[in-house]
Amino acid sequence: MARNIQSLERAAAMLRLLAGGERRLGLSDIASSLGLAKGTAHGILRTLQQEGFVEQDDASGRYQLGAELLRLGTTYLDVHELRARALVWTDDLARSSGESVYLGVLHQQGVLIVHHVFRPDDSRQVLEIGAMQPLHSTALGKVLSAYDPVAHSEAIDADRKAFTDRTVCDLDDFEHILDMTRARGYAADVEETWEGVASVAAPIHDRRRMPVGSVGITGAVERLCRDGELRPELIAAVRDCARAVSRDLGAGRF
């Protein structure tokens, strides 16, 4: 019988420890809980940190799970499954809102459109599946940046280009928008990416409540907005759609 590799067993035990209980743990707590010498525990933590599986808080020195581990944790969900689960709900959203519906996932440093439902009218439209959208200015991108740690890092590190006079590029202002997005459960883009175009999007979560995508509607400002603000009924419809897809993925009630 093949022998287990002790260092891997210890690393796995360390990750399980950080995944439960306290959000952050110090070196002494980790070493004590696992029955390891501090030097041994520190060596494993340093390796995990270099690989992005563990992060260390600069102020307290405590450790927590890293963004790379969270990113790997979502790869079990195939994009095709996400699209399949969203088909009925996105069709319903397009009918109820009268607008185009987009389903997006994080890809490299942007939002990859994996599903697009045309606006239900006779206007000429172009299928945008496979298109990329920016993280910092679009509603789909802001949602991913607000809820997905990897997307957040990508948006922070990226060159936040100004597409219009309304595009938010300053880091502090952008972080404030992400705080607002998390607080209200949706993101908005009113002429921040394209002149005359507005959009609203909400997050989709899997059975572990981890963000796996975003869904939203896009259309002319005069249709999506009233008195300069997004229409509440459209916001509610988008959030309902996101919750429905999340429930189909096993996330339960939000």
Backbone bond lengths (Angstrom), bond angles and torsions (degrees), N, CA, C in turn:
res aa  C-N    CA-C-N  psi(-1)  N-CA   C-N-CA  omega(-1)  CA-C   N-CA-C  phi
1 M - - - 1.462 - - 1.544 109.60 -
2 A 1.292 116.51 133.25 1.465 120.38 179.72 1.518 110.76 -66.72
3 R 1.317 115.85 140.61 1.455 120.75 179.78 1.527 110.05 -83.40
4 N 1.328 115.53 143.88 1.458 119.91 175.87 1.525 109.93 -72.07
5 I 1.311 115.91 149.65 1.464 120.67 178.11 1.522 108.08 -87.02
6 Q 1.326 116.03 114.57 1.469 121.44 -171.59 1.523 112.87 -59.15
7 S 1.337 116.78 -40.72 1.468 119.12 -177.29 1.529 111.16 -64.53
8 L 1.352 116.61 -36.12 1.460 119.66 178.08 1.517 110.95 -70.02
9 E 1.336 116.88 -38.72 1.456 120.15 177.06 1.526 110.68 -60.82
10 R 1.325 115.38 -42.88 1.464 119.75 -179.93 1.532 111.38 -66.27
11 A 1.335 116.61 -40.31 1.462 120.43 178.52 1.522 110.34 -63.73
12 A 1.346 116.78 -42.05 1.459 120.53 178.68 1.525 111.13 -63.41
13 A 1.329 116.21 -42.02 1.469 120.50 178.36 1.525 110.83 -63.36
14 M 1.319 116.36 -35.84 1.460 121.39 -179.89 1.540 110.57 -66.94
15 L 1.330 115.65 -41.98 1.460 119.98 179.28 1.525 111.13 -66.46
16 R 1.330 116.58 -39.39 1.468 119.64 177.29 1.527 110.60 -63.95
17 L 1.322 116.06 -38.70 1.467 120.68 179.03 1.532 110.68 -62.83
18 L 1.327 116.12 -44.45 1.463 120.58 -179.44 1.527 111.78 -70.60
19 A 1.323 116.70 -23.30 1.462 120.48 -178.59 1.524 112.50 -77.80
20 G 1.310 117.93 -17.34 1.464 120.88 -178.39 1.521 111.32 -124.45
21 G 1.301 115.56 163.10 1.468 120.11 177.33 1.511 112.40 73.70
22 E 1.326 115.96 -131.02 1.464 121.81 -176.77 1.522 110.66 -65.86
23 R 1.304 115.12 148.26 1.462 119.82 -179.62 1.526 110.21 -67.50
24 R 1.318 118.20 -41.03 1.461 122.50 179.32 1.522 109.84 -128.52
25 L 1.326 116.49 143.10 1.459 121.65 179.80 1.518 109.43 -129.73
26 G 1.338 115.66 144.77 1.451 121.02 176.98 1.517 111.36 -83.49
27 L 1.326 116.84 167.55 1.457 122.08 -179.24 1.522 111.51 -58.65
28 S 1.338 117.40 -44.75 1.465 120.93 -179.06 1.526 111.23 -62.23
29 D 1.335 116.67 -41.56 1.466 120.93 179.43 1.527 111.25 -62.59
30 I 1.327 115.41 -43.25 1.468 120.10 -178.62 1.525 110.54 -66.35
31 A 1.347 116.16 -47.76 1.464 120.37 -179.23 1.523 111.07 -61.46
32 S 1.323 116.87 -43.10 1.463 121.15 -179.34 1.522 111.56 -65.77
33 S 1.314 116.67 -43.93 1.465 120.48 -177.61 1.526 112.34 -63.90
34 L 1.333 116.70 -32.71 1.455 120.83 -176.66 1.524 113.28 -100.70
35 G 1.340 116.88 -0.28 1.464 120.76 179.49 1.514 113.29 67.93
36 L 1.332 116.26 36.15 1.455 121.44 -178.29 1.534 110.82 -111.80
37 A 1.318 115.50 152.86 1.464 119.88 170.69 1.522 108.26 -67.61
38 K 1.339 115.80 148.97 1.467 118.84 -178.47 1.520 112.14 -58.28
39 G 1.320 116.49 -39.21 1.462 119.91 -179.10 1.518 111.98 -63.64
40 T 1.343 115.78 -40.39 1.468 119.98 178.20 1.524 110.99 -65.78
41 A 1.335 115.76 -46.12 1.459 120.75 179.86 1.523 110.94 -61.74
42 H 1.321 116.30 -40.80 1.462 120.16 -178.78 1.523 111.28 -65.61
43 G 1.346 116.63 -38.61 1.459 120.05 179.21 1.519 111.86 -63.63
44 I 1.331 117.09 -41.42 1.462 121.03 178.87 1.522 110.12 -67.35
45 L 1.332 116.43 -44.44 1.464 120.69 179.22 1.519 111.57 -60.74
46 R 1.331 116.28 -40.20 1.466 119.89 -179.71 1.531 110.80 -63.03
47 T 1.338 116.32 -41.30 1.462 120.13 178.41 1.529 111.24 -65.69
48 L 1.327 116.05 -45.42 1.467 120.18 178.45 1.522 110.91 -62.03
49 Q 1.322 116.42 -36.02 1.464 120.79 179.40 1.527 110.68 -67.79
50 Q 1.325 116.84 -40.43 1.464 120.60 179.33 1.521 111.81 -63.72
51 E 1.332 116.06 -30.86 1.465 120.97 -179.99 1.522 112.77 -87.28
52 G 1.328 117.28 -3.92 1.456 121.48 178.59 1.512 114.85 85.96
53 F 1.356 117.31 5.67 1.456 120.58 -179.26 1.521 112.55 -81.87
54 V 1.326 116.87 -19.31 1.463 123.26 179.88 1.514 108.31 -135.74
55 E 1.312 116.56 143.53 1.462 122.22 175.60 1.518 109.52 -121.95
56 Q 1.320 116.01 148.50 1.466 121.05 178.33 1.517 109.86 -115.36
57 D 1.327 115.90 128.29 1.459 120.93 178.35 1.518 109.44 -71.33
58 D 1.330 117.03 126.19 1.462 121.17 -176.17 1.525 112.26 -63.48
59 A 1.326 116.67 -37.44 1.466 120.19 -175.61 1.522 112.39 -74.16
60 S 1.331 117.44 -48.34 1.469 120.64 -174.31 1.515 113.81 -96.58
61 G 1.335 117.69 -19.39 1.453 120.74 -176.87 1.518 113.50 79.16
62 R 1.336 116.93 2.66 1.462 120.91 -178.61 1.532 111.09 -81.85
63 Y 1.318 114.61 160.59 1.465 120.82 -174.91 1.529 110.93 -110.38
64 Q 1.341 114.73 151.71 1.460 122.09 175.35 1.524 108.25 -148.95
65 L 1.342 116.48 168.71 1.453 120.17 178.32 1.526 110.77 -62.91
66 G 1.323 116.68 144.42 1.450 121.69 -177.72 1.515 113.60 -95.50
67 A 1.320 115.41 166.48 1.467 121.38 -175.92 1.524 111.99 -66.25
68 E 1.328 118.20 -31.79 1.458 119.80 -178.72 1.526 111.29 -64.38
69 L 1.325 116.09 -37.15 1.464 119.60 178.40 1.529 110.23 -66.94
70 L 1.331 116.39 -39.56 1.461 120.08 177.79 1.523 110.95 -64.21
71 R 1.333 115.99 -38.32 1.466 119.39 179.25 1.524 110.94 -64.76
72 L 1.336 116.41 -45.13 1.461 120.29 179.36 1.520 110.93 -63.86
73 G 1.323 116.13 -31.52 1.459 120.09 -177.75 1.513 113.61 -66.38
74 T 1.332 117.39 -20.14 1.468 120.12 -178.65 1.520 112.91 -95.40
75 T 1.344 117.30 -4.95 1.457 118.64 -174.75 1.518 112.86 -71.46
76 Y 1.333 117.75 -14.49 1.467 119.46 178.98 1.528 110.53 -64.72
77 L 1.335 115.33 -25.43 1.463 119.26 -177.32 1.523 109.34 -86.05
78 D 1.299 116.69 107.52 1.445 121.57 179.70 1.527 109.64 -69.32
79 V 1.335 115.36 140.10 1.462 120.54 -179.94 1.522 110.85 -58.05
80 H 1.342 117.00 -35.25 1.453 120.11 -179.87 1.528 110.97 -65.68
81 E 1.343 116.26 -34.32 1.462 118.90 177.28 1.521 110.10 -67.47
82 L 1.319 116.40 -42.72 1.460 120.26 178.18 1.526 110.10 -58.55
83 R 1.314 115.94 -46.00 1.473 120.27 179.83 1.529 110.15 -63.23
84 A 1.331 116.94 -43.32 1.463 120.48 -178.65 1.526 111.26 -62.41
85 R 1.321 116.24 -40.45 1.465 120.13 179.98 1.526 111.36 -68.04
86 A 1.334 115.93 -27.40 1.465 119.83 -174.28 1.518 113.75 -91.18
87 L 1.337 118.51 -10.26 1.464 121.32 -171.38 1.525 113.19 -54.46
88 V 1.316 116.94 -54.57 1.467 120.27 -175.76 1.522 110.82 -64.25
89 W 1.335 115.96 -43.59 1.468 120.19 -175.03 1.521 111.76 -69.54
90 T 1.335 117.63 -37.60 1.469 119.60 178.69 1.525 111.08 -70.55
91 D 1.335 116.47 -35.14 1.471 118.98 175.25 1.529 110.33 -62.60
92 D 1.333 115.84 -43.36 1.468 120.57 178.47 1.527 111.04 -62.45
93 L 1.339 116.15 -39.65 1.463 120.23 -179.50 1.526 110.74 -65.44
94 A 1.326 117.06 -41.28 1.468 120.04 178.19 1.522 110.82 -62.23
95 R 1.339 116.64 -41.58 1.469 119.70 179.54 1.529 111.82 -66.50
96 S 1.323 116.89 -43.78 1.468 119.80 -175.83 1.519 112.96 -73.25
97 S 1.328 116.43 -32.94 1.474 120.05 -177.59 1.521 112.38 -92.08
98 G 1.337 116.78 -25.38 1.452 120.34 -175.42 1.515 113.11 75.52
99 E 1.347 116.55 16.00 1.463 120.82 -176.04 1.531 111.62 -125.25
100 S 1.325 115.50 167.62 1.460 121.69 175.88 1.520 110.15 -69.45
101 V 1.326 115.95 143.05 1.460 121.61 180.00 1.524 109.02 -118.58
102 Y 1.334 115.79 136.71 1.461 121.62 179.69 1.521 110.21 -126.41
103 L 1.341 114.91 141.46 1.460 122.38 174.22 1.515 107.02 -116.89
104 G 1.349 117.24 124.53 1.452 120.23 -175.70 1.516 113.52 -127.82
105 V 1.338 115.23 152.03 1.458 121.87 175.51 1.523 108.42 -132.36
106 L 1.319 115.44 159.35 1.461 119.99 177.26 1.523 109.75 -69.75
107 H 1.331 115.63 133.16 1.461 121.23 175.20 1.511 108.28 -147.96
108 Q 1.343 114.81 118.83 1.455 120.74 -176.26 1.536 108.96 54.75
109 Q 1.314 118.55 -117.79 1.465 120.19 -178.20 1.525 112.23 -112.54
110 G 1.326 116.34 30.51 1.451 119.14 -179.32 1.513 112.05 -153.02
111 V 1.328 114.88 -168.70 1.466 122.72 178.57 1.525 108.05 -106.21
112 L 1.320 116.22 122.49 1.458 121.62 177.01 1.525 108.51 -93.66
113 I 1.318 117.80 123.38 1.468 121.92 177.57 1.526 108.61 -79.36
114 V 1.346 116.05 115.84 1.460 120.67 -177.20 1.530 112.03 -106.28
115 H 1.324 116.99 -10.01 1.461 120.17 176.73 1.524 108.58 -155.48
116 H 1.325 116.03 139.76 1.467 121.56 -177.31 1.519 108.14 -142.18
117 V 1.314 116.42 120.68 1.464 121.72 175.88 1.525 107.78 -105.41
118 F 1.319 116.68 124.58 1.461 120.70 -178.20 1.526 111.69 -64.37
119 R 1.319 114.91 152.04 1.452 121.62 171.01 1.527 108.06 -60.85
120 P 1.326 118.61 131.90 1.467 121.04 -172.94 1.533 113.73 -79.30
121 D 1.325 115.54 62.74 1.470 119.92 173.47 1.524 107.86 -140.20
122 D 1.290 117.73 -170.53 1.465 120.80 -175.19 1.526 112.92 -95.50
123 S 1.324 117.27 11.76 1.460 119.76 -177.86 1.531 110.86 -72.94
124 R 1.315 116.00 153.53 1.464 121.47 178.99 1.529 108.74 -75.59
125 Q 1.328 117.09 128.29 1.461 121.77 -177.95 1.523 110.14 -135.87
126 V 1.327 115.68 155.07 1.465 122.54 -178.57 1.524 108.96 -112.98
127 L 1.318 117.22 128.42 1.465 121.79 179.02 1.529 109.37 -66.93
128 E 1.334 116.63 127.27 1.463 120.74 -173.85 1.521 113.42 -111.65
129 I 1.325 118.23 17.70 1.459 119.93 175.00 1.526 109.12 -61.97
130 G 1.329 116.55 130.27 1.456 122.05 -177.06 1.520 113.61 95.70
131 A 1.336 116.56 -9.60 1.466 120.03 177.72 1.531 110.23 -74.38
132 M 1.314 115.65 155.98 1.463 121.51 177.77 1.529 109.90 -111.50
133 Q 1.326 115.81 140.13 1.459 121.88 175.65 1.532 109.03 -123.37
134 P 1.330 117.81 152.53 1.466 120.67 -179.99 1.530 112.64 -71.68
135 L 1.318 115.41 152.23 1.463 120.69 179.98 1.521 112.92 -77.23
136 H 1.324 117.26 -34.93 1.465 119.85 -166.99 1.522 114.62 -86.09
137 S 1.337 117.88 -17.76 1.467 118.68 -173.72 1.521 113.97 -115.82
138 T 1.323 118.63 -27.21 1.457 121.13 -177.67 1.530 110.73 -85.25
139 A 1.321 115.64 155.88 1.467 119.75 177.53 1.521 110.99 -64.73
140 L 1.336 116.88 -42.40 1.464 120.39 177.56 1.524 110.79 -58.80
141 G 1.324 116.54 -43.74 1.458 121.18 -178.30 1.510 113.56 -68.77
142 K 1.321 116.39 -39.46 1.469 119.65 179.11 1.520 111.20 -64.09
143 V 1.334 115.98 -38.90 1.465 119.65 178.30 1.526 110.26 -61.26
144 L 1.334 116.34 -47.62 1.457 119.59 179.03 1.525 111.09 -62.20
145 S 1.328 116.94 -41.64 1.461 121.28 -179.56 1.521 111.87 -65.49
146 A 1.336 116.66 -31.27 1.458 120.98 -178.44 1.524 112.22 -76.90
147 Y 1.338 116.81 -35.06 1.466 120.32 -171.67 1.526 114.48 -106.78
148 D 1.310 118.15 -24.19 1.466 121.97 -177.13 1.534 109.47 -105.28
149 P 1.349 118.42 116.91 1.470 120.74 -178.19 1.524 113.42 -58.65
150 V 1.331 117.22 -35.58 1.458 119.63 179.52 1.524 110.47 -68.52
151 A 1.326 116.68 -44.50 1.463 120.30 177.09 1.521 110.93 -61.57
152 H 1.319 116.05 -38.74 1.467 120.49 178.37 1.529 110.53 -60.12
153 S 1.335 116.48 -45.94 1.461 120.10 178.94 1.523 111.24 -62.42
154 E 1.334 116.20 -41.37 1.469 119.86 179.51 1.526 111.15 -63.13
155 A 1.332 116.10 -41.93 1.467 119.88 -179.00 1.525 111.46 -67.69
156 I 1.325 115.93 -36.74 1.467 120.13 179.90 1.526 110.94 -68.04
157 D 1.339 115.80 -41.43 1.467 120.54 -176.32 1.527 112.67 -79.35
158 A 1.318 116.90 -19.99 1.471 120.20 -174.77 1.527 111.93 -75.26
159 D 1.316 114.99 162.40 1.458 121.31 173.34 1.528 107.75 -80.65
160 R 1.336 116.21 105.12 1.468 120.56 -175.67 1.537 108.99 -80.33
161 K 1.320 114.21 91.59 1.458 121.81 -174.93 1.525 111.67 -74.83
162 A 1.320 116.57 142.37 1.461 121.79 176.09 1.522 109.18 -85.84
163 F 1.329 116.70 112.41 1.469 121.35 179.18 1.530 111.56 -88.28
164 T 1.348 115.70 -31.05 1.466 121.50 176.80 1.526 107.48 -141.78
165 D 1.305 116.26 179.68 1.465 120.27 177.67 1.529 112.07 -67.41
166 R 1.324 116.94 -16.34 1.468 120.96 -177.28 1.535 113.07 -94.46
167 T 1.315 117.95 -9.21 1.467 120.31 -177.42 1.528 110.67 -63.22
168 V 1.321 115.89 130.74 1.467 121.44 178.44 1.525 108.56 -90.36
169 C 1.326 116.14 115.70 1.466 121.40 -177.93 1.527 112.81 -112.00
170 D 1.322 117.32 -28.79 1.465 120.64 -178.95 1.524 110.42 -62.14
171 L 1.332 116.87 135.69 1.463 121.26 -174.85 1.520 112.58 -62.33
172 D 1.332 117.46 -46.29 1.467 119.95 -179.36 1.524 111.54 -62.77
173 D 1.324 116.45 -42.08 1.470 120.14 178.39 1.521 110.82 -65.32
174 F 1.330 115.50 -38.54 1.467 119.82 179.14 1.532 110.79 -65.03
175 E 1.318 116.89 -43.12 1.464 120.85 178.25 1.528 110.63 -62.60
176 H 1.314 116.73 -36.82 1.475 120.41 177.50 1.535 109.98 -63.21
177 I 1.320 117.22 -40.72 1.465 121.02 178.25 1.526 110.18 -63.37
178 L 1.326 117.25 -39.70 1.465 120.38 178.90 1.532 110.78 -66.56
179 D 1.326 116.99 -37.03 1.473 120.24 175.13 1.529 110.44 -61.48
180 M 1.330 115.45 -43.39 1.467 119.97 178.34 1.529 111.33 -64.07
181 T 1.326 115.81 -38.56 1.462 120.71 179.75 1.524 110.59 -61.45
182 R 1.330 116.39 -46.12 1.474 120.15 179.22 1.524 111.26 -65.82
183 A 1.319 116.56 -36.15 1.467 120.28 -177.01 1.526 111.92 -69.89
184 R 1.339 117.39 -37.27 1.461 118.88 -175.18 1.532 113.77 -103.51
185 G 1.350 116.30 -9.97 1.454 120.05 174.18 1.509 115.86 84.61
186 Y 1.316 118.78 12.52 1.463 121.84 177.18 1.528 109.47 -157.50
187 A 1.324 115.55 163.78 1.465 121.31 177.52 1.519 109.67 -124.32
188 A 1.316 116.00 152.82 1.458 122.01 -178.93 1.527 110.59 -124.07
189 D 1.304 115.31 152.36 1.465 123.23 172.54 1.525 106.82 -141.06
190 V 1.325 115.12 102.99 1.467 120.17 178.98 1.522 108.00 -112.01
191 E 1.311 115.98 96.54 1.468 124.19 -179.51 1.514 112.62 58.64
192 E 1.335 118.16 32.48 1.466 121.62 176.03 1.525 111.33 -91.34
193 T 1.332 116.35 -22.15 1.464 120.50 -179.55 1.519 111.58 -113.09
194 W 1.333 116.14 -42.27 1.473 121.55 178.91 1.516 109.19 -133.71
195 E 1.317 116.91 134.67 1.463 122.01 176.62 1.526 110.33 -60.60
196 G 1.331 116.24 132.61 1.449 121.36 176.78 1.514 115.07 80.63
197 V 1.329 117.43 2.56 1.459 121.33 -176.41 1.533 110.44 -119.56
198 A 1.326 116.11 137.60 1.465 121.78 177.77 1.522 109.10 -127.12
199 S 1.320 115.89 157.60 1.459 120.44 176.79 1.519 109.91 -153.47
200 V 1.331 114.55 158.94 1.459 121.57 176.10 1.521 106.91 -140.91
201 A 1.342 117.39 140.43 1.462 121.04 -176.42 1.521 110.39 -143.87
202 A 1.334 115.42 158.46 1.460 122.40 -179.89 1.525 109.09 -137.90
203 P 1.335 118.00 159.12 1.468 121.42 -175.38 1.526 113.68 -83.07
204 I 1.327 115.20 149.52 1.462 122.91 172.59 1.524 107.74 -112.12
205 H 1.336 116.29 131.31 1.461 121.41 -179.30 1.524 110.95 -116.94
206 D 1.341 115.64 156.15 1.458 119.84 177.58 1.525 110.24 -95.94
207 R 1.322 116.59 -169.46 1.465 121.35 -174.92 1.523 112.95 -64.85
208 R 1.342 116.31 -18.90 1.461 119.66 177.18 1.523 112.29 -98.31
209 R 1.311 115.32 13.80 1.463 123.36 -178.96 1.527 112.30 63.44
210 M 1.325 116.50 26.55 1.458 120.22 177.42 1.523 109.62 -96.35
211 P 1.328 118.50 141.91 1.464 121.61 -178.62 1.522 111.42 -69.77
212 V 1.326 116.91 129.05 1.460 120.83 -179.75 1.519 112.75 -123.45
213 G 1.315 117.33 -4.52 1.455 120.22 179.61 1.509 111.43 174.42
214 S 1.312 115.23 -177.91 1.466 120.70 177.43 1.518 108.49 -142.08
215 V 1.325 115.45 150.53 1.457 121.04 179.70 1.522 108.46 -130.37
216 G 1.330 116.06 143.38 1.460 118.00 -177.99 1.513 112.36 -162.21
217 I 1.317 114.84 172.46 1.467 121.88 176.19 1.518 109.07 -115.76
218 T 1.318 115.40 151.13 1.464 122.02 179.71 1.519 108.71 -136.71
219 G 1.336 115.21 139.05 1.457 119.47 179.06 1.518 111.60 -171.10
220 A 1.301 115.56 -175.37 1.458 121.40 -179.59 1.530 110.50 -64.92
221 V 1.313 115.87 142.62 1.466 121.75 -178.89 1.523 111.10 -55.37
222 E 1.328 117.11 -40.98 1.464 119.74 -176.25 1.533 112.30 -66.40
223 R 1.339 116.82 -21.47 1.458 119.58 177.65 1.533 112.29 -90.59
224 L 1.322 116.71 -38.42 1.466 119.86 -175.75 1.520 113.36 -84.78
225 C 1.314 116.49 -21.32 1.466 119.87 -175.25 1.533 111.24 -115.40
226 R 1.326 113.73 152.68 1.456 121.87 174.44 1.528 107.65 -135.80
227 D 1.315 116.96 123.63 1.469 121.90 -177.75 1.525 111.24 55.86
228 G 1.336 115.95 37.79 1.454 120.67 175.70 1.513 115.52 82.89
229 E 1.334 117.69 -1.11 1.467 121.85 -178.66 1.525 109.79 -120.69
230 L 1.338 115.47 148.88 1.462 119.36 175.96 1.520 110.13 -61.02
231 R 1.314 116.78 140.19 1.463 120.63 -178.73 1.529 110.75 -66.90
232 P 1.322 118.12 126.40 1.471 121.49 -176.58 1.517 113.85 -56.50
233 E 1.336 117.22 -35.69 1.457 119.25 -178.11 1.520 112.09 -68.26
234 L 1.342 117.06 -29.43 1.456 120.53 176.44 1.518 111.17 -73.65
235 I 1.327 115.83 -39.82 1.469 119.91 175.76 1.522 110.15 -59.72
236 A 1.331 116.00 -45.62 1.467 120.91 -179.82 1.524 111.07 -62.43
237 A 1.326 117.35 -39.44 1.465 120.97 -179.12 1.529 111.11 -65.88
238 V 1.324 116.43 -40.74 1.473 120.37 178.76 1.527 110.56 -66.17
239 R 1.307 116.81 -43.95 1.470 119.90 179.62 1.528 111.08 -64.94
240 D 1.317 116.64 -38.21 1.469 120.16 177.27 1.526 110.72 -62.87
241 C 1.324 116.71 -41.62 1.458 121.15 178.37 1.527 110.81 -62.09
242 A 1.328 116.65 -46.27 1.468 120.84 -179.77 1.527 111.29 -61.61
243 R 1.320 115.76 -41.14 1.471 119.16 178.82 1.523 111.01 -66.44
244 A 1.326 117.26 -38.24 1.459 120.98 -179.73 1.530 110.78 -64.56
245 V 1.319 117.08 -45.11 1.464 120.32 177.84 1.529 110.28 -63.70
246 S 1.332 116.50 -42.01 1.463 120.68 178.66 1.521 110.94 -59.94
247 R 1.327 116.53 -42.39 1.470 119.87 178.34 1.528 110.87 -62.51
248 D 1.342 117.07 -39.12 1.464 120.65 178.58 1.526 111.28 -65.69
249 L 1.315 116.31 -25.64 1.464 120.98 177.21 1.536 112.15 -87.44
250 G 1.332 116.19 1.06 1.460 119.84 176.02 1.500 115.50 95.52
251 A 1.356 117.08 11.99 1.460 119.20 -176.87 1.524 113.22 -76.11
252 G 1.329 118.27 -16.30 1.462 119.64 -177.79 1.513 110.39 77.28
253 R 1.321 115.71 -162.66 1.463 120.32 -177.30 1.529 111.55 -80.38
254 F 1.365 115.18 144.99 1.460 121.60 175.08 1.519 109.28 -114.87
